[in-house]
Amino acid sequence: LEIVEAHESDINAVKFSSISQTLATGGDDRIIKLWDVVAGRLESRTSLQRSSSGITSIEFDPTGYRILAASYEGAVHLWEVNACCPTYVLTGHRHKVTA
């Protein structure tokens, strides 16, 4: 059993891309981390930052090149997998978005 220090606080969301060996994790530290699964091990790929609140849910789009992430702040962030900050931020929810 290998233990990987992935986030600085609770992890709330874990999602595999349906088209690649990429795993995304998100949590209360406001960061989405992307991991490559290589020979059964996790290798850190990149971190997507700039959410102003903890991540509650993650979903890859069908192409595997974009990630939609919900947050405690009542917003939804859309990232390009290879970008460092969100492409779009959808706001207007009164409470946290969980899915």
N, C-alpha and C positions, 0 to 999 in steps of 0.2 A: 504494500500500500504506500503510495507516494502522496505526501501532503504538500500542496503548493500554496504559498502565501499570495493570495490573489488581490484582496482588497483590504483597506484599512478599517472597515466596519462591516456590518451585515450585508450579505449578498441576497438580493431579493428576486433576481431574474437570471435564468440560464437558458440559452437557446442554441441549438445546432442549426447551421445553414443547411438547407436541403440539397444544395448542389455542390458543396465542397466539404472539406474536413475542417471547417472553421467553427469555433464555439465562441459565443458572446456571453459575458457575464456583466451584471450591473447591480449596483447596490447603493447603500446610504452614503457612500463617499462621493456620489455624484459623477462617477466615472463608469464608462462602458469599456471593458477590456476585451480585446479579440485575441483568441488563442488558435494556433494551428495544432491539430492532432497529428503527430508524427510517430509512427511505430508504437502507438498506444500511450504516448506521453504528450503532455501539454507543453507547447513552446509559445512564449509570449510573442505576439505579433505587433500590436499597437494598442494605444489607449485613446478613446474618444472622450474629450472633456468639454467643459463649458456648460454643463447643465447647472442651473442654479439651485437644484434640489435633488434629493435622492431618486434613483431610478427604481420604478416599481414593476415594470414589464418591458420585455424586448421582443421584437419580431423582425425577422428578415423578410425582405420583399422576395417575390418568386425568382428573381434573377440572382439573388445573393449578394448584390452590390450596394444595397441600401438597407439601413436599419431604422426602424421606428421604435422609439423608446418613450414610455409614459413615465410621469414623475409625480412626486408629492406636491409640487407647486401648482398643479392643475394644468400642466402644459404637456404637449407631445412634441418630441424633437425628431426630425428626420435627418439622418446622417448618410453621407456617401461613405462606404467602408474605408476608402483611402483618404478621407478628409480629416482635418484636425478639429473642425467645429461644425455645428449643425448647419445644414443647408436651409432648412425651414424650421420655425418654431410655431406651433399652433396653440394659441392661448384662448381663454374665455371660459374654461371650466371653473366652477366655483370651489371645487374640492379636488383632492388628489385623483389622478387618473390611474386606474389599476389594470386596464387591459386595452 
